[in-house]
Amino acid sequence: MSNHAPVERSVILGTGSALPARRVSNAELSETVDTSDEWITERTGIKFRHIAGPDETTSTLAIDAARAALDAAGLAGSDIDLIVLATATPDNTFPATATKVQAAIGMTGGIAFDVAAVCSGFLYALSVADSMLRTGMGKRALVIGAETFTRILDWEDRGTCVLFGDGAGAVVLGLETAAESDAAPRGILATQLHADGRHYDLLYVDGGPSTTGTVGKVRMKGREVFRHAVVNLAEVMEQVMKPLGLTSADIDWVVPHQANARILDATARKLGLPPQKVVITVDQHANTSAASVPLALDTAVRDGRIKRGDLLVLEAMGGGLTWGAAVVRY
Ligand code: UT7
């Protein structure tokens, strides 16, 4: 009978992350920006962010995170068939930053490309890589979120420049076969993605190769993004859990996009999730866009909060608007 048929799932074999060397406090920022530690802490929960120096780029951070994830998985670059890298701040307009990572880790064949879904980028990349593995396009994938978002900030706009930081996070996925009767199968159990382009101008960059020919700066209607975030994130988390017969009570850890501690609190409250089940790193890293979910995941794996067998919900929302969630047994 089909309930004993083997099921292939993408399992997280290892995680890694990387941060620029320079760590900047709210107090240091307030020396050059008209802001205060009190305002930033109260409105966002952010205390520090890392800012990339001239020798640090999206690809250098991505390569460091990828190497750490490969080490954790006990694999080499040559074991990887596919790289999907999420970023809104590629090294160059083209080629894809993923191909720089590919060359650096010694992977000479296979597939490498970038996806652009800003802060939801890692959820999009994870879902794409999972689908590609399960449809036979490879056995092992590196999924990376990497950003140097501080390069596209308007340092005159205190409403945005205090919110973001740079970094990268990566996971190695490997296809594993489990019996469908397995009560607690490992791996990606479900993903849900959404986009609503009617809200393009709530969070965007006012430049690009096809419009201004410049790189541009981040523009955001913060309050409106906030309002959409709480509603959409609570909704997508319910959507991704429900078909699996799961409720918040079954979840060990939520690994959310780290935009604002108030969004994390409000979303957890809406779902009846105790705050102790939510991984929070926004205080240390600020909003690192596509890097934020894998960076938070790697942080919580390495400090021992997330253990093998734990049931996780990853979620994110960002420019587009785009949003998504995944249920993963680590
Ligand atoms: O990753 C993608 C998703 N992005 C997000 O999730 C961001 C969502 N939005 C937010 O997190 C919040 O809307 C912000 C943190 C961006 C802003 O918080 P807010 O409570 O919505 O503040 P506000 O923009 O309405 O501004 C309130 C006040 C204003 O002053 P007045 O007009 O009330 O006198 C601002 O000028 O705070 C002022 N303000 C600041 N003051 C000190 C804005 N930025 C700053 C600042 N320092 N950095």
Boltz pocket constraint, residues with backbone or C-beta under 6 A from the ligand:
constraints:
  - pocket:
      binder: B
      contacts: [[A, 34], [A, 35], [A, 36], [A, 39], [A, 40], [A, 43], [A, 44], [A, 119], [A, 158], [A, 159], [A, 160], [A, 162], [A, 163], [A, 203], [A, 221], [A, 222], [A, 223], [A, 224], [A, 225], [A, 226], [A, 229], [A, 259], [A, 260], [A, 263], [A, 287], [A, 289], [A, 317], [A, 318], [A, 319]]
      max_distance: 6.0
